Amino acid sequence: MRSVSENCLGVLIAAAVVAGCMAPLIKRPVQPTSELRPTTAIHTVQAPGHVSPLNHQPVVVEGVVTAVFRAGVWLQSITPDDSLLTSEAVFITAGGVSETNLRRLRVGDRLRIGGTVREIISRYNAGGLPVTSISADRIEYVTESVVLPAPIVIGRHGRVPPHRVIDNDSNGQLDDTAVAGEFDPTEDGIDFWESLEGMRIQVEGAVALGGIWRRRTVVVGDGGSEASGLNRRGALVAGGDDANPERLVVEFSRQSQPLPLISVGYRFTAPLIGVLHYDRGAFTLIVTDPVPSGRLPELQAETTKLQGATDYLTVATFNVLNLHPGSRFKAGGSRVDSVARAIAENLGGPDIVALQEIQDDSGPTNDGVVEARRTAERLVAALLPLHYEYCELPPTDLADGGQPGGNIRSAFLYRTDRVRLISRGQPQRGLQARILKGPRLSLSPGRIGTREQAFRGSRKPLVAEFEFNGQRLFLFNCHLKSKRGDSPRFGRHQPRVLESERIRLQQVRLINGMVHELLTHQADANVIVLGDLNDFNYSESLQVLCGEQLTNLTGSLPAQDRYSYIYQGNAELLDHVLVSSALLGKAADVDIVHMNCEFPTATQVSDHDPVVVRLHVPPLSSVDDSP
């Protein structure tokens, strides 16, 4: 079914944040008009489902204004029915009535509005759900200063959202009734929130599931007592069978200044009250009432207990979030120094650290610079008295994606008192490392995927050979295709369309093929594939990458500890360490060091938690390091 995007929701929400939902308005907003009768109940316009059966039809509705945005208002019925399947609110946009006149409306105005039903889909999120609206041609005042409808309580004292399923019975687009499944707010989270679209709601016992980003955070109600995936640290862990539909994005207006520091586990001391909007792929509570105070949890950054020893090698992977010499915290202080401190202290000074998202020396400035020597020098100096060296290969300018001009790449830090980099070949830009007889790499360090379509515009894996205790190790440092471009979890495509996974599958098949070739030459070779793999341990791409040759060590952790990144309140595992059978045994230990993603955004060293493994690598007499 066709929907309009001219009055896109992304613009409306941005305007709401700029203007403030409760901005002062002129007393008489519109000119008197002729009487509008008869009226259609708002719940009849909404109806059960994600698309109004009255789409494109003229209607007259009556209700009270509950929130005013720059480009529209939310109108809620004061005569609701008893159905839990239908919303009692609708979004009003400009039609024959100008945006200026809409902006003059006030919260509490009871109005009769005539116009045409439209389903709006934001052009900023083509995969998002439509929002039912009325393009207003005429407005008639009924009265003003009406008491607003009481907010619907979300939680055990009101309506309880589903806790596991977003949608499990559709096969296509939810705005296409031919393939949309049963509208079931009791089981499907996407239907639950849709049945409250635009209505005033209040979340009692709201507890945050992450920090603040662009004046948004994510919460669950009831102190998290009903949240199925909440762990002891307050993170809501997602799993293959648990998408956590009970979480809700919360947006604070610019009038809510100053906002507190918020982290995982932050508890608001009073209910959050506002209107339930939908924007950029997520149901969002726009807070209209004063923001209550809250309490930060006593959450401590973790420090690993895994330490290297005579026969034990420690290896870590750490996405350091667009790190360059000028990286600083908003409150001041060098992020490069903080990354070094985290490596030395929280990670215990691993023997080898695989880094992702190292930018060039000029950071995001698009000036043709690709080298990252200053970043390397600062890191190595800040890590003293631990003796590290740094190795990487600069990408071709603007060829590897990421922040424009940043030229992100992967790199290795390694302790020269513990391991030795086996250097091979003369690296050249665009040259791809290969597996040679021995086995050995044609280039160490080297890059793979430089000529492959799967890695076009994406980070190329960095490979290198190292020696520890006379044993040779082959490391693949990977930063795979991001999930950008996938349809949102609460989007109209159900099941979701995972466009990025198609590309990651091509990438992992190439990496797995090289691992297979290497192990064909030497079945007991020590192989480690690690990095920000941008997918979950239960995903198809991780299963293909492991194949029959590798084991994902993070899979051995308890389910409630498997996360390294938080996205829209979901604690997810994106960073992994995979090892060959020669390194697998009772002595293979793994630790995800929770020190970043749970904490206030402004204080995070990175947005990823690092992963550390300890491997038993006993001495051998010698290593072939011939060219």
N, C-alpha and C positions, 0 to 999 in steps of 0.2 A: 504494500500500500504506500502511495506517495506521501511524503511529508515535507514540510518546508524548513529551510535552514536560514532564511534571510535574517530572522530575529534570533540569532544563534545563542544558545544557553551559555557558552563560554563568555560571550560579551556581556550577557546579562549579569552573570555572577561577578565578573570583574567590575562591572559598574556598581553592583551592590556593595562590594567591598570598598570601592572608592567613595561612594556617596554615604555609606552607613545606612543600615536598615531603618533607623529611627530618626532620620534627619528632619528638622523643622520644615513644615509645609504651609502653604497659604491656605487660609480657612475655607474659602469657597473655590473648589478646584475646577468645576465644570459649569458650563452654561445649562440652565434648565432645558429639558427636552420634553418631548411628548411622552405620554404615559406608555410604558412598555409592559404589555401583557399578551398572552399568559406567560408564566415562567416555567422553565424546565429545571428540575432538581439537579444540583451539581453531581450527586451520586449517579444520576441517570446519564449525564454526560460522561463521567468517568467509566462507569460500568465495570464488571470484573474483567480484568485483562490489561494488556499493555497498550492497547489502541482503542480509542473511543469508537463505539459503533456509529456515532454521530459526526465522525470526521468529515470536514468540508461542508457541513450542514449549518444553517442559521439557527441560533438558539437565543433565548433570553434567560439569564440566570440571576439569582439574588443571593447576596451574602455580605459578609463583613470583611473589610480589608485587614489582613493580619500582618503584612509586611510590604514595604514599598521599596522597590529598586529603581534605578535610574531609567530602565527601559521596560518596566512592568510592575505588577503587583500580584500578590497572592490573595485570593478571595476564598473565604471558607463559609460554608453553609451554617446557619444557626438553627436549622430544622433537619438534623441528620436522621437517617434511617437506622435500623438495628443491624445492618449487615456488616460483617467484618471483611467482606470481599471488595468493597468499593471505598475509594477516597471521597472525602467531603470537601475537597479544595480543588481549585483550578487556577492556572496562571493566566493573567490578563495582559495582553500585549496591545500595542498601538495598531489600529486599523484606520477607520474614519476619524477616530479620536487620536489626537496627536500625542507623542511621547511627553511633550511639555505638560499637557493637561493630566496625563497619567501620573507624572511626578508630583503634581499638586495634591493628589489624593493623600489622605491621612489614615494611619492605623486607627481603627474604630469606626470608620465611615461605613454605614450600611447602604449598599447600592443595588440597583437593578441595571444589568448590563446586557445589551444586545450586540451580537456579533457572530462570527463564524468560527466553528471549532477547527483547530489546527493541531497537528502533532509536530512538535519542533524537535529537530535533531541538530545538535551543535556541529558546525563544520570543523571544529577543533577535535572532534572525536566521532568520526564517521561510524564507529562500531558501537556507539552508545545507544541507550534506550531513548525513545521519543518521550517528550513531556507534553501532556495534554494541556492545551491552552485555548483561549478564545481571543481572536483578533477583534477588538472592540470597535464598533461603529457608533454606538450611542450609549450614554451613561445617564442614569436618573438617580438623584438622591432620594433615599427613603428617610434616613435620619443620620445623626452623627454621634460620636462619643459612645458607641455601643460597647458593652462589656464583651471582651473577646471570648470565644469558646474555650472552655477548659482544655488544656493540653492533654493528649492521650499519653498515659504513663507507659513507658517501655520498661518491662521487667516483670518480676514476679507479682507485683501489685497491680499489674495492668496486662498489657499484651507482651507475651514472651516470644522473641524471634526464634526461628529454627537455628539449630546449632551445628549442623553438618553440611546440609545440601543447599547449594545455590539454585540449581535447576537440574532435574534428572529425567525429564520426560518430554523435552522438546527436541526437534531435529531440523534446525534451521534458524530463521529469524523470528523472534517473539512478536514482532509487529506484523507477521504474516499468519493470519489465523489458520491457514491450511496446514501449517507445520508446527505451530505453537502447541505445547502440551497443555494439560489441564492446569487452570489457574488455581493454585493451591497454596495459600499463605501459611497454612499450618506446617507444610513440609519444605516448600521451596523458599529460600531466603529472598530471592529476587522478587517473588510474588508478595511476600510479606511486606517488604518496604514499599513496593508499588501500591499496595492497598492503602498506604498512608501518604501518598504523594501530595506534597504541598500543605499538609495539615500541621497544626501546632502539636508538637510532641514534647515530652520531657523525659530525659534519661536520668534515672535515679541511681545513686551510687556509682557514677561514671568513673572509670579508671582508665588511664591512658595506656596505649599500646606502643607508643613511640614518642619522639620529640615533635617539635613544631617545625613545619616547613611551609613558607608562604602563608602564614597565619592559619594553618590547618594542623590538626592532629587527628588521631583515631582512638575511639573509646569502645568499651563494652560496659554494660550496666550491671547493677546489683553487686558492685565490687568485684566482678569477675567470677562470682560463685557459680554461675550457670554456664560459663564459657568452657567448652569441652577441651580446648587445647592449651589452657593457661597453665604455665609451669611455675615452679617455686620462685623464680626471679621476676615473674609478672609478664613474661613474653607469651604471646598467643601463637603457638607453633602450628603451622599448616602441615597437613599430611596428604597423602594420595587420596584418602577417603574423607578428609575433613577440610573444607574450604573456609571454615569459620564465617558463615554468613551473618553471625550475630554482631560483628564489628560494624562501626558506623563512623564515617568521616565527620569531623566537626570543624566548622569554619567560624572564626571570630571576626567581627567587623573592625574597621580601623578605629572606631570609637573605643574599642576595648584596649586602651593603652594604660600602662604598659602590660604586656603579656608576661606571665611568669615563665621561668625555666620549667619545661615539662619533659619528663622522661618516661620510660616504661615503669608502670606502677604508680604514677602520680595520681592521687585520689582527690577529686573535687568534693568539697564539703557540703555542697547543696546541689540540687538538680540543675542540669543544663536544659534550658528551655528555648525553643525557637521553631522555625518552620523547616519541614523536610523537603529539601530541594534535590534535584539530580543534576550533576555537572561532571563532565570529563570522565565518564565511566563509573561514577560512584554516587550512591545516595549520600547526601550531605546535609547535616543539621546546621542551618544558618542560625547562629545564636542571636536572638533578638533581645532577651532579657539580660540584666547585668551578669557578668561572668563571676561565678563564685570563686572564693579562694580555694586553695588546695594544699596538699602535703606531698613533698617529695619523699620517695622511699629511701631507706638506708641501703642503697645498692652500691656494691663495691666492684671496681674493675678487677677482673680475674688475672692471676699470674700462674703460668703453667708450672707444673711440678716435673715436667719431662726435661731431663738434663742429659747432655752428651757425656760419654765416658769412654774408657779405653776401647771397648768393643761396640760402643753404641753411637750411632750417627743421629743427629737431630736435623730435621728439615722442616721448613715452614713455608706457607704461602700467605701473601699479604697484599690485598688490593689497597693502595695508598691514596686513592682519590685525587687524580689530576695533580700530582705532586711536582712542584717546580721551585726554584730558589726563592721566589716571592710569595710562596704559599704561607698565609697567616690566618690566625683565628680572628673572628670579628672583634673580640675584646683585646687583640694584640698578642704577640708572641709567634715565633716561627713554628710552623707545622712540620718543617723538615727536622728540626731538633726534637719535636715530640714523637715523630715516627722513629727516630734513632733511639730515643729513650724507651719507647714501647718494645722495640726489637731487643734491646739489651736487658730490660727489666721484666716486662710482662711475658716475653717469649723466651727469656733465659739465654739469650745469645746463641741462637741456633747455628749449626755448622754451615748450612746453606739456607738462604732465604730467597724464594721466588717472589719478585715484586711485579705487580701490574699497575698500570696507569701512571707511569713516570712520564711527565711532559718534557718538552724541550726547554732550554734555558730561558726562553722568553715567555714561557707559559702560554696562555691563550692568545697572545698577540700574534696575528698572522703576518709574519715578516720574513718567511723563508728559512728561519733558523730551525735546524733539526737536531743538533747536538744537545746532549744533556750532561756535559762535563761538570758544570758548576753544581748541579744537583748531586752528582756522584761524589764530588769532592767534599761537599758539605755533609753528606750522609756519613762517609767514611771517617771524616774528622770528628763528627759528633759521637761516633760509636767508640772512639778511644776510651779506655785502654784496650778494648777488644780490637783485634787486628783483622779488619775486613778489607777485601778488595771488591771491586764492582765491575761487572761486564755486561754488555748489551750490544746491539747493533742498531744504529739509528734508522728509522724508516725513511722512505721517500716522502718528501714534503706533501702533506694533505692526502696521503694514500691509505692511511690506516684507521680512519674514522675517529670517533671521540669528539671532544670539544674542538670546534674549528680553530686551526692555528696551533693547537696544543701538541699535535704529533705524538700521541701517547704510544708507549711501547712497554714491553716486558723486559725485566733485567734480573740478574742474579747478584746477590751479595754472598760472599763466601769467606770463611775464616781461614786465613793463610797458615795459622798455627795448627789447624786440624785437617784441612783438605787441600787438595791441589787441583787447579783447573788444568785439564789436558788440552792445550791449544793445538788446533789443527787448521791447516789451510790459510788462505788469504781471503778473508771475507770481502765481497764486493756487493754493492747495492743491487738488489734484484736476483742475486745468486741464491739458489736453494740448496740446503744441506741434503745429503743423500746418505743411505746406509751402504757402507763398503764391507768387503770381506774382512773378517777378523773376529767379531764385527767391530767397526768403528765408524765414526761420522766423518764425512768428507770435510765438514767445517765444524769447528768447536771454538767459540760459540758460533752458531749459525741460525738461520731462519728457514722455516718451511712454509709452504703454501704461497710463496711469492709469485708463482705463476699460475695459481689455481683460481678459478672463478669463485669458488666458495669463500675465499679470503679477500676478494676484491673489496676495497673500502673497509676492511676489517683488520684487527690486529693479527699479525703473523706470529705463530708460536716460536719461542726461542728455545733452541736445543743446545745442550753442552754435555761434555764428558768430564767427570770429576773422578779423583782417586781418593779413597779413604781406606786406611789399613791395607794398602796394597791391592784393594779391590776397585774395579772400575764401575762407575755408575753412569747411566744415561738418563738425563733429566729433560723433560718436555714441559716448559713453562708456557701455559696457555691462558689466553683471555678470549673466550669464544664470543660469537655474535650475541649482542644484547637482546632482551625481550621486546625492545621497542618495535611497534608495528603489530603486536598481538592484540586481538580484541580483548576488551576488559572483562574481568570476572563477572561484573554486574552489567554486561553489555547485552545487546539484542541478539547476538549470535550465540546460540546455545545448542550443542556444545561449542566452546570457544574455538575461534580460528587462530591457530598458532603458526603464523607465517614465519616467525623467526626460527622455529624449531626445524623447519624444512632446510634452512641454511646451516644450522648447527649440525644437523645430521650429515650433510655433505662434509663439513669440517671434521667431524669425529671419525668418519669413515677413512679420511685421508690419514689422520693421526694413528688410528688403529692399524691401518695398513702398514705404516712404518714400524710400529711396535711389532706387528706380526713378522715382518721381514727381519727385524733385528733378532727376535727370539728364534726364528728359523735358523739363523746362523749360529746362535748360542742359546740353547734352551734355558740355561740357568743364568742368563744375563740379569744384572740388577737394573731394572727400569722403573722410573718414577714419572708419572704424568700428573701434574698438579696445576692449580691456578683457579682463577675465577671462571668457572665453566658455564655460568649463567643458566644453569638448569638444575633440577632437583634430582636427588639420588634415585628416585623411582621413575624418572623420565625415560623416554625411549632413547634419547641421545646419550644419556649416561650408560644405559644398558649396551648400546652399540659400541661406545668407547671402551667399556670394560671387555666386551666380548668374552672369550675363554682365556684371555691372556692376563687380565688385570683384575685386581680386587680393590674396591673402594673402601678404604679404611674408615671413612666417616660413617659408613653404614653399620659399623659395629657399636656405635654409641647408642645410648638410650634415646628413644624417639623424642623425648622432651628436651633433649640437648642438641638436636640436629638443626641448628640454624646459625647463619653467619650474616644475615642481612634482614632488614625489616622493610616491607613494602606495603603501604596502605594497611598497616596494623598486623599483617601476617609475618610472622617470623619464619624465614625460609632459608634453606641450605643451598647456596650457590657456589661455595668454595670447597674444593675437594682435593684429596690426595689418593691417587691410585698407584698400586705397586704390583710388580710381577711376583710370581710364586717364590722366586729365590729370596725375596725380602719379606715374605709373609710367614708368620709363625707366632708362637706364643709371646715372643718378645717384641712384636709390632704394636706400639701404643699410639693413640691419637688423642688430641685435645683441641677442641674449639675454644679459643680464649675469648670469652665474652667481655670485651673492654670498650666497645664502640657503639654498636647499633642500638643498644638499649638506652643510651644516655642522651641528655639534651643535645640537640643538633649543633648548637653553638660551641659545645665543648668536645665534640668528637674529633679524634685524630684522623679517622676515616669513617666512611659509612659501612665498611665491612669489618667483621671480626676475623682475625687471622686464625689459621689452623697450623698446629705443630704436630709432627710425628717423630717417634723415636724408633729406630730400626737397629736390629742386631746385625752388625757387619764385622765378623771376626777377621783377623789378619790373614793376608796372603803374602807370598814372598815378593812378587813383582807384578808390574802392569806393563803391557805393551803400549807405549806411547809413540810408536814410530809414525811418521807422517803418512 
